[in-house]
Each structure stands twice: as structure tokens, then as C-alpha cells.
Amino acid sequence: MVQRLRLLALAAALVPAPNALAADFGFFGRSGDGIEINLASLPGISPGSTFSDLNLSGFTGHTVLTSDLLTAQPFANSGRFWVFPNPARNTAALGDVNTTARGFQGVLNGSLLVNGVSQTFSVTVQPGYTGAGAGSVGQSSESQGRAANNPLFVAQQQQRLRYFGFVSEGGAAVAVDADFGAGTATALKTFQGAFIGGINTTQANADGIIGPTTAGWLNAQNAPTFQKIVPTSAYTVSAVSESYATSWTLDLIAKGSINAKAATGITQRITALSTVDGYGSSQWHSTHLVGTDIDLATNASTHNWGNGVTSTDEANVIKHAVAFADTVASGHVIRFITSNQDIYDGIHAARPSVPLYYDTSGGHQDHLHIDVGPPTRVAGRANLAGDFNLDDVVNAQDLAVWEQYVGANFTGGDFLTWQRNFGRSQPVIGAEVAVQSVPEPSTPLLLASGASLLSFVRSRRASRPPLRRSGRS
């Protein structure tokens, strides 16, 4: 008995005290995912239970869709619904607790009746997105107006597109409604245009079908986002209407500008990228439609055809081109365009393997155009086993979550999963935040606490009152 009490005390020291105000059930998901809540599968809910009166007042501004729409199963019997966090609610005033990360992060609270008994639940939204396994985007060749579209897959696809920042033609955010309409199709084609690669790629080159390749990019660790450029000390931005591009393009600008400035001491000036939806760029630049084109300003003295003698300003443009061509970034140069023969000849001599186009119309005398190609796709990544709070580290914080919800969301088997994976970690996907380390108990202590915690599971489960059945549905 004394030894058992010591082990229980050790377990209590390893696990932070539970929050007395915590919900009956706790769920964790990611900002870029459709977060599945499957109540009927939980150990704390008896088989054959009925579900009703879903109260989502704590989910204001976010999308929640039930199995009635997504899987053709009555929610009353399945207890399944999906939460799609709204990326636009990424301010503290709207409940976001991590404004440095893309999308929304925070805690959403709701309630429902299970067998007529009121139960509360929370959904904690963490940064990033899931690229493999549960939580990743599915596909079965979804496309606009196709009768065989899978509604769940469509909703997942819509969520991922809007999380990545791709908008419908006209600039409206993609609606998550499981209906693959024109808004979803136009946003998808911009996304596809980004990874298709090639020169002068536009939405017209995309098929608008979400097959294995497109789903692979939606789930990829290095999937593109579509966002507005932000000036730095290495470059300024004079583009007003065309200031959006893929993250791959912006990465090349950020790193290439540093290298170009180091070569010449000149701060780069970006004069055109794409519009917020890509499509609107056609009124100015007919090829700047999918966020993979850069117009780099040149000095006024180079705004001519060239005279066979390379001036200092022309030499600087050539050095800038070489710097961008040699820069290692997620996006890479696949072609330059210029209307100045001296600049053309200089780039060709310095980097003969890089494609060049000489614009005889004179339309590229006042800037250097850069076409940007995509990186090699990096396969999607699954969440870590035992990482119950989805912070990408299996540590004592996950043990705290397990202890809080053991018997409700978790079982003793989940503890063993946590124990086997303790200490594993991985970078956050799709978020600019660093995982914070926390003090960890040693492996001997974990092993010593295992038997005690498993016995705690049994006592916790035994003490949890069973949910009563009722005729309500």
C-alpha cells in the first residue's frame, strides 16, 4: 500500500493538476484541417447512444458541418461533426491566441445532449495542418458540378484552400459548404497553376480536378500559400494592385534580394506581382495570374534597347539577375525577360543555362521580369502518435491532457502509446512558430509511473457515472 501511494504521488507530480472548469470531453485539431469530432467512438460514451441539441454558440464565425451533410449519416446516431476553423479570425479580438501563426488558434466550447444528458466539449485549435492520415485532405477526383463528389472531401479541400490564402475569382474567400461550385473551382485553379510550373502558366492551364497530384500538394509539407508581400531592408514594394504572390515566389524575393544587395549595394524594388485573386492581374500583366511572376525595377538609364556597351547600371541589373538565379529558395528562376540587348547578353554570358526571352516590343525596358518555378513536393506528414494536444512534441503536457480526459476521450492504451513515443518531436507545418520545450521527466520515472497510472485509469473510469439513455433524439 505504501509503495502504491508513492507511485500515485509520483504520477501526480508528473501531471499538472486538471482544470476544474474543463469540459467533459476535449478535442484537439489543426487550423488548416477539417477537425473531426466523433463522439460515438469515445470510450466515455456507450455504444448506441443518441445525440441531440448541439449547441455551437461558442463557435461563432467558424464553420461546423455534421455527418448529415458530409457522410449521409444522421448526427443523432453517428455523433459525428467537423469543425473548420476560419482563417480570417486570426486576431486577438476574435479569439485568436497565437497571432504569429497562420490561421486561427484558440479554444472553442460547445455542448449537446447525449442520451438526454447535457455534456460539454471543447475543441482546441493548434497551428498548421495535417498532411497524412487522419486530418489530411482526401480526394476522389472532385470537380465543379460533378455529381459523384465526396462532400467530406470537398469540405476538406475548401478548408485547405482558404487556409492557404487562395481566394475565388473576384477576391471572395472560399466558402466551406461541401458544394464544389465556381468559387472553389477558381481558387483551385490558381493553386494548381502555382505547382504546375512552366512559363506563362495561368489558371487556363489547370484542369480544376482534385486528383492524387493536387491532393498531394494540398497535403504537402511545402505547399504554397498566397499572400501579400511585406517590404524588408533588402527590397521595397511599389506595386499597389499587384502585391500578392505564392510563398515560393516571396521566399525567392526575400533571399534573392539579400544576395543582390550584397553584390551591388542596391535595394531591390518590386513593381508587380499578382492581384489578390490572380485573375485581376490580366488588366496589367496577362501572365501574372498565379503568383509566380516578379517584375524587378531597373534604373532609368537602362530603359532603352542597349547600345552594345554594358553600362554600370546595366551591369548591376545583370548582377541582380545572377544573384536571383543562384539563390537557393523554395521558388527558383526558370526564365528572365528583358528588352535591353546589353542586359540580355550579359545574363546569357554569366548564366547560359538559364532561359532568357528578348522582348522586341520594348515592354520590358523598365524592369526585369522573372518567372518562378515550384519546388519538388515534400510528402505530407502525419501527427505524432501520443501527441494528444498536437503541439508537435510528445511530452508531459500530453500526459496532462490524457489525465484530464482519461475515461472520456482516452484509455489506458493511449497512455501506453504516449509512453512509447515520449520525447519525439517534429517542426510545425505551415506556421511561423517555434515549439517551446518543457522540462521532461526521466525515462525511469515514466516507467515507474506506468503501472500506477494504469490503475488510476481503472479507478477514474469506474468513478465516471454512466450516461443515461432517453427517448430524445
Backbone torsions as a table, in degrees:
resi	resn	phi	psi	omega
1	MET	NA	-42.7	-179.9
2	VAL	-62.4	-42.7	180.0
3	GLN	-63.0	-39.4	-179.8
4	ARG	-64.8	-40.7	178.9
5	LEU	-64.3	-37.7	178.0
6	ARG	-63.5	-42.3	179.4
7	LEU	-65.7	-38.9	177.9
8	LEU	-64.3	-39.1	178.0
9	ALA	-65.2	-38.4	178.1
10	LEU	-63.8	-44.5	178.8
11	ALA	-61.4	-41.2	179.2
12	ALA	-63.5	-34.4	179.0
13	ALA	-70.1	-31.0	-179.8
14	LEU	-75.3	-28.1	-172.7
15	VAL	-110.9	123.9	175.5
16	PRO	-58.0	151.2	-179.9
17	ALA	-62.2	135.4	-179.2
18	PRO	-67.5	153.0	177.1
19	ASN	-78.0	120.2	-176.7
20	ALA	-64.1	-20.7	-178.2
21	LEU	-96.3	8.3	-177.5
22	ALA	-64.8	156.7	179.4
23	ALA	-70.7	165.1	178.0
24	ASP	-64.6	-36.8	-179.8
25	PHE	-129.9	139.9	-178.7
26	GLY	-126.0	132.5	-179.0
27	PHE	-125.4	153.2	178.7
28	PHE	-131.1	141.7	177.9
29	GLY	-153.3	-177.4	-176.8
30	ARG	-114.0	153.8	-173.4
31	SER	-60.5	-35.8	-177.3
32	GLY	-91.7	5.9	-175.8
33	ASP	-105.8	163.1	160.1
34	GLY	-87.9	110.8	-172.6
35	ILE	-85.8	114.2	-178.1
36	GLU	-81.8	132.5	172.3
37	ILE	-115.2	110.4	-177.3
38	ASN	-115.2	86.3	-174.6
39	LEU	-65.1	-37.2	-175.5
40	ALA	-65.9	-18.8	-177.9
41	SER	-89.6	-3.5	-173.4
42	LEU	-78.5	144.7	178.1
43	PRO	-64.9	-23.2	-178.6
44	GLY	-84.6	1.4	179.5
45	ILE	-124.3	126.1	-174.5
46	SER	-72.3	148.1	178.1
47	PRO	-58.0	144.6	178.1
48	GLY	82.1	8.9	179.8
49	SER	-68.2	158.0	176.3
50	THR	-113.5	150.8	-173.7
51	PHE	-129.1	137.2	-177.9
52	SER	-156.9	174.5	173.9
53	ASP	51.1	49.0	178.5
54	LEU	-66.3	116.6	-177.7
55	ASN	-105.2	114.2	-176.0
56	LEU	-116.2	31.0	-178.5
57	SER	-63.0	-24.1	178.6
58	GLY	-86.2	5.7	-178.3
59	PHE	-111.9	22.4	-176.5
60	THR	-53.3	129.8	178.2
61	GLY	88.9	-10.8	177.9
62	HIS	-106.5	162.1	-177.5
63	THR	-101.4	132.4	175.0
64	VAL	-128.7	125.4	178.8
65	LEU	-124.7	136.4	-177.4
66	THR	-95.6	172.8	-179.8
67	SER	-65.1	-19.9	177.3
68	ASP	-56.0	-41.6	-179.0
69	LEU	-88.9	-42.1	-168.7
70	LEU	-85.8	-29.9	-178.5
71	THR	-131.1	9.6	179.8
72	ALA	57.1	35.4	176.5
73	GLN	-119.6	131.8	178.4
74	PRO	-61.4	127.9	178.1
75	PHE	-58.5	-32.4	-178.5
76	ALA	-56.8	-28.6	-180.0
77	ASN	-104.9	-34.5	-174.9
78	SER	-83.3	-32.3	-175.6
79	GLY	64.1	26.0	-176.8
80	ARG	-110.5	134.7	169.2
81	PHE	-151.5	166.4	-176.2
82	TRP	-126.8	138.6	178.3
83	VAL	-107.1	128.9	179.1
84	PHE	-117.7	97.0	-176.8
85	PRO	-61.1	137.5	-178.0
86	ASN	-83.1	114.1	-178.8
87	PRO	-61.7	-23.5	-178.2
88	ALA	-73.2	-14.6	179.7
89	ARG	-92.4	51.4	-174.6
90	ASN	-104.8	39.2	174.0
91	THR	-125.8	155.8	-179.0
92	ALA	-60.8	-34.8	-179.5
93	ALA	-63.7	-23.8	-179.8
94	LEU	-104.0	15.8	173.9
95	GLY	96.7	0.6	179.9
96	ASP	-73.0	130.4	-178.0
97	VAL	-105.0	2.0	-178.3
98	ASN	-145.9	79.9	-174.4
99	THR	-74.8	-6.3	176.8
100	THR	-82.5	-13.3	-178.0
101	ALA	-104.1	150.3	178.4
102	ARG	-62.9	142.3	175.3
103	GLY	78.5	-163.9	-177.2
104	PHE	-99.7	136.6	169.4
105	GLN	-132.0	135.0	180.0
106	GLY	167.6	-173.7	-178.1
107	VAL	-113.2	127.7	178.3
108	LEU	-112.2	138.0	-175.1
109	ASN	-123.1	141.5	178.7
110	GLY	-149.8	-177.0	178.7
111	SER	-152.6	167.7	176.5
112	LEU	-164.8	174.8	174.0
113	LEU	-104.2	129.6	173.4
114	VAL	-114.9	113.7	-173.7
115	ASN	55.6	34.6	178.0
116	GLY	82.6	-1.4	-179.0
117	VAL	-101.4	130.4	-178.8
118	SER	-68.5	130.5	178.4
119	GLN	-133.2	144.3	178.2
120	THR	-108.8	155.1	177.5
121	PHE	-147.6	155.8	175.6
122	SER	-128.1	148.8	174.8
123	VAL	-123.9	112.6	178.4
124	THR	-93.9	118.5	-177.4
125	VAL	-96.0	119.9	-178.9
126	GLN	-103.3	166.8	-178.2
127	PRO	-68.5	161.6	170.1
128	GLY	87.3	-161.6	-178.9
129	TYR	-151.8	159.6	-177.7
130	THR	-98.8	131.3	-174.9
131	GLY	-108.1	-8.5	-179.8
132	ALA	-151.0	148.3	179.1
133	GLY	73.0	-156.2	-178.0
134	ALA	-59.3	128.5	-179.5
135	GLY	103.7	-18.2	-179.8
136	SER	-78.5	165.9	-178.9
137	VAL	-80.9	128.7	177.1
138	GLY	-94.4	169.5	178.4
139	GLN	-154.3	148.8	169.6
140	SER	-147.2	49.4	179.9
141	SER	61.8	45.8	177.7
142	GLU	-65.6	143.9	176.3
143	SER	-159.0	170.8	-175.1
144	GLN	-62.2	126.0	174.0
145	GLY	74.0	3.8	-178.0
146	ARG	-74.6	125.6	-175.5
147	ALA	-65.7	-28.7	-175.5
148	ALA	-88.4	8.9	178.2
149	ASN	-57.8	140.4	175.0
150	ASN	-85.6	114.7	-175.7
151	PRO	-57.6	-38.4	178.9
152	LEU	-64.6	-45.0	179.3
153	PHE	-62.1	-41.8	180.0
154	VAL	-60.1	-45.3	179.7
155	ALA	-62.4	-40.2	177.2
156	GLN	-63.3	-42.9	179.9
157	GLN	-63.7	-42.7	179.0
158	GLN	-63.6	-42.8	179.1
159	GLN	-61.2	-43.9	-177.3
160	ARG	-67.6	-40.1	179.0
161	LEU	-61.8	-45.3	-178.4
162	ARG	-72.4	-31.2	175.2
163	TYR	-64.0	-38.6	179.2
164	PHE	-75.4	-9.5	176.5
165	GLY	93.0	8.7	177.9
166	PHE	-83.4	127.8	-175.0
167	VAL	-114.6	164.5	178.9
168	SER	-70.9	160.9	175.0
169	GLU	-58.5	126.9	-174.0
170	GLY	104.7	-15.5	173.5
171	GLY	101.0	-1.9	-179.9
172	ALA	-73.4	144.6	176.5
173	ALA	-65.7	148.7	177.0
174	VAL	-68.4	128.0	177.9
175	ALA	-82.8	136.7	175.1
176	VAL	-95.3	96.3	-176.2
177	ASP	-137.0	5.8	179.3
178	ALA	68.6	9.6	178.8
179	ASP	-111.6	113.8	-177.0
180	PHE	-80.8	84.8	-178.5
181	GLY	-100.8	-166.0	-176.3
182	ALA	-63.9	-37.0	-180.0
183	GLY	-61.7	-43.0	177.3
184	THR	-66.9	-41.5	-177.1
185	ALA	-63.4	-42.8	-177.4
186	THR	-69.9	-37.9	176.3
187	ALA	-65.6	-40.9	-179.7
188	LEU	-60.9	-42.0	-176.8
189	LYS	-66.3	-32.7	174.3
190	THR	-65.8	-43.9	177.3
191	PHE	-59.9	-45.3	-179.5
192	GLN	-64.8	-39.7	179.6
193	GLY	-58.5	-33.2	-178.9
194	ALA	-64.9	-42.0	-175.8
195	PHE	-93.1	-13.1	176.3
196	ILE	-60.2	-38.4	179.9
197	GLY	75.7	-171.8	-178.6
198	GLY	89.3	171.4	-175.5
199	ILE	-93.0	135.7	179.5
200	ASN	61.5	30.4	176.1
201	THR	-69.4	134.6	176.2
202	THR	-133.8	-177.5	178.0
203	GLN	-60.9	-24.7	-179.4
204	ALA	-66.7	-19.3	178.7
205	ASN	-86.6	-6.5	-177.8
206	ALA	-95.6	149.2	-177.5
207	ASP	-92.7	-12.2	178.7
208	GLY	71.1	17.5	-179.6
209	ILE	-113.3	131.6	178.1
210	ILE	-94.2	92.2	174.6
211	GLY	-102.2	-163.7	-177.0
212	PRO	-59.9	-38.9	-178.0
213	THR	-67.9	-47.3	-179.7
214	THR	-65.3	-42.9	176.9
215	ALA	-63.1	-35.3	177.3
216	GLY	-61.4	-39.1	177.7
217	TRP	-74.3	-34.7	175.6
218	LEU	-62.2	-29.2	-179.4
219	ASN	-97.9	-7.0	-173.0
220	ALA	-64.8	147.1	177.1
221	GLN	-63.5	-30.9	-178.2
222	ASN	-110.0	34.7	176.8
223	ALA	-60.8	149.1	-179.4
224	PRO	-79.2	147.5	166.1
225	THR	-109.5	160.5	179.6
226	PHE	-116.9	116.9	-170.9
227	GLN	-151.6	167.8	-177.2
228	LYS	-84.1	140.3	-179.7
229	ILE	-72.9	144.5	178.5
230	VAL	-122.1	123.3	-177.4
231	PRO	-61.3	152.9	174.6
232	THR	-133.0	-175.8	178.4
233	SER	-69.4	-17.0	-178.2
234	ALA	-92.4	-17.9	179.5
235	TYR	-152.6	150.1	173.1
236	THR	-111.4	169.7	-177.8
237	VAL	-131.0	118.6	174.8
238	SER	-103.8	-7.5	176.9
239	ALA	-67.8	132.7	178.2
240	VAL	-107.4	-60.8	-178.6
241	SER	-80.5	-22.9	-178.0
242	GLU	-117.0	74.2	-175.7
243	SER	-122.9	19.8	179.9
244	TYR	-115.5	149.3	178.6
245	ALA	-161.7	172.0	175.1
246	THR	-72.4	158.3	176.9
247	SER	-61.4	-29.7	177.7
248	TRP	-64.0	-44.6	179.2
249	THR	-64.8	-43.8	-178.8
250	LEU	-66.0	-32.2	177.0
251	ASP	-66.8	-40.8	177.2
252	LEU	-64.6	-41.2	178.3
253	ILE	-62.2	-47.4	-176.7
254	ALA	-60.6	-47.7	-176.4
255	LYS	-79.8	-38.9	179.6
256	GLY	-65.6	-36.5	-179.8
257	SER	-66.4	-36.8	176.7
258	ILE	-62.0	-45.9	-179.5
259	ASN	-67.0	-39.0	179.7
260	ALA	-66.2	-40.7	179.5
261	LYS	-67.4	-36.0	177.9
262	ALA	-64.4	-30.8	-177.5
263	ALA	-79.5	-30.2	-172.9
264	THR	-129.3	-14.1	-176.2
265	GLY	79.1	6.5	-176.1
266	ILE	-99.9	130.6	173.8
267	THR	-75.4	129.3	-178.1
268	GLN	-72.3	155.7	177.5
269	ARG	-131.0	118.5	180.0
270	ILE	-89.5	121.8	-176.7
271	THR	-104.6	-18.0	178.5
272	ALA	-163.9	136.8	171.0
273	LEU	-125.4	-110.7	175.0
274	SER	-131.7	166.3	174.5
275	THR	-79.9	175.2	-175.4
276	VAL	-59.5	-30.1	179.0
277	ASP	-108.5	-3.0	-177.8
278	GLY	82.3	-50.5	-175.6
279	TYR	-58.9	-41.4	-176.8
280	GLY	-65.8	-12.0	-179.3
281	SER	-66.0	-19.7	-174.4
282	SER	-63.0	-21.4	180.0
283	GLN	-70.9	-19.9	178.9
284	TRP	-114.9	-51.2	-177.1
285	HIS	-131.3	111.1	-171.2
286	SER	-69.9	-12.2	179.2
287	THR	-106.3	-5.2	-176.2
288	HIS	-88.2	57.8	-168.9
289	LEU	-107.7	-16.6	-175.4
290	VAL	-126.5	21.4	173.8
291	GLY	74.2	24.3	-178.0
292	THR	-124.1	28.0	179.6
293	ASP	-130.4	140.4	-179.8
294	ILE	-127.8	132.2	167.6
295	ASP	-107.5	120.4	-176.9
296	LEU	-109.2	121.3	-176.0
297	ALA	-64.6	148.6	175.4
298	THR	-124.1	159.8	-179.2
299	ASN	-64.7	146.8	-175.4
300	ALA	-57.6	-29.8	-178.2
301	SER	-67.1	-15.0	179.7
302	THR	-96.0	2.6	-175.3
303	HIS	-82.2	64.9	-179.8
304	ASN	-154.4	-174.0	-177.7
305	TRP	-83.8	-10.7	-172.9
306	GLY	89.8	153.7	-176.6
307	ASN	-127.1	14.1	179.5
308	GLY	90.9	-7.8	177.8
309	VAL	-121.3	120.6	-176.3
310	THR	-76.0	114.8	178.7
311	SER	-79.5	172.4	178.2
312	THR	-61.0	-44.1	-179.2
313	ASP	-66.7	-37.9	177.0
314	GLU	-66.4	-38.2	178.2
315	ALA	-63.6	-35.7	177.8
316	ASN	-66.7	-40.1	177.0
317	VAL	-61.2	-41.9	178.3
318	ILE	-61.6	-43.5	177.8
319	LYS	-62.5	-38.0	177.5
320	HIS	-63.9	-43.0	179.2
321	ALA	-61.5	-44.1	179.4
322	VAL	-62.3	-40.8	179.6
323	ALA	-61.1	-44.6	179.0
324	PHE	-67.3	-40.6	-179.8
325	ALA	-63.1	-33.9	-176.6
326	ASP	-89.7	-8.3	-176.7
327	THR	-71.2	134.2	175.3
328	VAL	-94.2	111.6	-178.5
329	ALA	-147.4	175.4	179.7
330	SER	-65.7	-35.4	171.1
331	GLY	-99.4	154.5	-178.6
332	HIS	-140.3	155.7	-178.9
333	VAL	-70.5	128.8	174.0
334	ILE	-116.0	-9.9	174.2
335	ARG	-171.9	148.5	169.1
336	PHE	-112.1	150.3	171.8
337	ILE	-128.5	133.3	175.5
338	THR	-147.5	157.1	173.8
339	SER	-110.9	10.4	178.7
340	ASN	-106.1	116.6	-174.9
341	GLN	-63.4	-37.2	179.7
342	ASP	-63.6	-42.2	178.2
343	ILE	-66.7	-42.7	178.2
344	TYR	-57.0	-50.5	-177.6
345	ASP	-63.9	-37.2	-178.4
346	GLY	-68.0	-42.5	177.9
347	ILE	-64.9	-42.8	-178.9
348	HIS	-62.4	-39.4	179.9
349	ALA	-68.3	-37.5	-177.1
350	ALA	-78.6	-38.5	-177.8
351	ARG	-136.8	74.2	-174.6
352	PRO	-62.8	-19.4	-178.1
353	SER	-83.9	-12.0	-178.9
354	VAL	-86.6	124.4	-179.8
355	PRO	-59.3	143.7	179.5
356	LEU	-133.0	150.1	174.3
357	TYR	-132.5	128.4	179.5
358	TYR	-97.2	113.9	-176.9
359	ASP	-86.5	104.7	-177.1
360	THR	-76.6	-5.9	178.2
361	SER	-79.4	-16.4	-176.8
362	GLY	85.8	4.5	-176.8
363	GLY	-70.3	-10.5	-179.4
364	HIS	-122.0	36.8	175.4
365	GLN	-82.1	-29.4	-175.4
366	ASP	-98.1	7.3	177.5
367	HIS	-162.0	161.5	173.8
368	LEU	-103.8	123.6	179.3
369	HIS	-93.0	136.9	179.4
370	ILE	-124.4	122.4	171.5
371	ASP	-90.9	134.3	-173.5
372	VAL	-112.1	131.8	177.8
373	GLY	-101.4	160.5	-177.1
374	PRO	-83.0	162.5	174.0
375	PRO	-80.9	175.8	170.8
376	THR	-74.5	134.9	-176.3
377	ARG	-66.6	135.4	174.7
378	VAL	-104.0	123.5	-173.0
379	ALA	-56.4	148.9	178.7
380	GLY	-62.2	156.5	-174.3
381	ARG	-122.8	138.4	179.2
382	ALA	-83.3	162.1	173.3
383	ASN	-70.2	152.1	-179.7
384	LEU	-72.1	134.8	172.4
385	ALA	-63.8	133.0	-179.3
386	GLY	88.5	-6.8	178.3
387	ASP	-88.6	76.3	-170.9
388	PHE	-66.3	-30.8	-179.0
389	ASN	-97.7	5.1	174.3
390	LEU	53.7	44.3	173.1
391	ASP	-102.3	12.8	175.0
392	ASP	69.0	20.4	173.2
393	VAL	-139.9	130.8	174.9
394	VAL	-92.3	105.4	-171.9
395	ASN	-148.8	-164.2	-175.8
396	ALA	-65.2	-26.0	178.2
397	GLN	-64.9	-33.9	176.4
398	ASP	-69.1	-35.7	176.2
399	LEU	-62.7	-35.2	177.8
400	ALA	-65.6	-40.1	178.0
401	VAL	-65.2	-44.5	179.2
402	TRP	-59.0	-46.0	-178.5
403	GLU	-63.4	-37.8	-178.8
404	GLN	-64.8	-38.1	-171.6
405	TYR	-117.5	15.9	175.9
406	VAL	-64.5	136.2	-175.1
407	GLY	89.2	-21.1	176.9
408	ALA	-103.2	-67.0	177.1
409	ASN	-96.5	-26.3	-170.4
410	PHE	-125.1	161.1	176.7
411	THR	-125.3	179.8	175.8
412	GLY	-62.7	-30.4	177.2
413	GLY	-62.7	-34.2	177.0
414	ASP	-66.2	-35.9	176.5
415	PHE	-61.9	-41.8	179.5
416	LEU	-64.1	-37.5	175.7
417	THR	-61.5	-45.5	177.4
418	TRP	-59.7	-44.5	-176.9
419	GLN	-63.3	-40.5	-179.4
420	ARG	-67.8	-29.8	-175.4
421	ASN	-103.9	5.4	-177.4
422	PHE	-53.8	132.0	178.2
423	GLY	96.3	-12.6	178.7
424	ARG	-72.5	150.9	177.7
425	SER	-153.9	164.3	175.7
426	GLN	-156.4	154.7	179.6
427	PRO	-64.8	153.6	175.0
428	VAL	-72.3	134.5	176.0
429	ILE	-89.6	131.0	171.9
430	GLY	72.8	26.2	178.8
431	ALA	-146.1	144.5	-178.4
432	GLU	-97.9	49.0	-179.8
433	VAL	-127.3	148.2	178.4
434	ALA	-96.0	140.6	176.6
435	VAL	-72.9	126.2	179.9
436	GLN	-84.7	133.4	178.8
437	SER	-84.1	150.6	177.6
438	VAL	-130.3	153.7	178.6
439	PRO	-58.1	136.8	-176.7
440	GLU	-113.3	141.3	171.6
441	PRO	-70.5	150.9	-178.2
442	SER	-72.6	159.6	-179.8
443	THR	-58.3	-44.5	178.1
444	PRO	-57.3	-39.4	179.2
445	LEU	-65.2	-39.0	179.0
446	LEU	-63.2	-44.3	179.9
447	LEU	-64.6	-38.4	-178.9
448	ALA	-67.4	-32.2	-176.5
449	SER	-82.9	-14.5	-173.3
450	GLY	-56.9	-51.9	-177.4
451	ALA	-60.9	-40.9	-179.5
452	SER	-63.7	-43.0	-178.2
453	LEU	-68.5	-36.0	178.2
454	LEU	-65.8	-38.2	175.1
455	SER	-67.4	-30.9	176.4
456	PHE	-64.4	-36.4	177.6
457	VAL	-58.1	-47.3	-176.9
458	ARG	-62.3	-42.8	-179.6
459	SER	-69.2	-36.7	179.3
460	ARG	-65.5	-43.4	-179.6
461	ARG	-65.6	-40.8	-179.4
462	ALA	-64.9	-32.1	-177.1
463	SER	-82.2	-14.0	-179.1
464	ARG	-78.3	120.6	-178.0
465	PRO	-67.0	140.1	179.2
466	PRO	-67.7	149.6	177.3
467	LEU	-77.7	131.0	-178.5
468	ARG	-75.5	149.7	175.1
469	ARG	-90.4	148.3	174.2
470	SER	-143.1	171.3	179.6
471	GLY	-83.5	-2.4	-177.6
472	ARG	-72.5	145.0	178.7
473	SER	-134.7	NA	NA
